[in-house]
Amino acid sequence: MALFRLQIALPDRPGSLGLLASAIGAAGGDIRELVVLKSENGRGFDDITVAVPGSNPTDLIELLSSIGGVEVISINPVE
């Protein structure tokens, strides 16, 4: 498994983070760390470190981006 740090923006409302975590699990990913950065203008901003199967996070990024209101701002490998 490869580790990636994602910066995510999502709607700041109950259940949004749970939906995101469920999608990561459904894609075979494992959340290793989550840091809530801030909340502003109805959006939450989080840094999430995720272990994904293999070395390519493309499927995970596509899945997360398909969730209404979720934006993957950046993704970086963790060494």
Secondary structure, 3 states (H helix, E strand, C coil): CEEEEEEEEEECCCCHHHHHHHHHHHCCCEEEEEEEEEEECCEEEEEEEEEECCCCCHHHHHHHHCCCCCEEEEEEECC
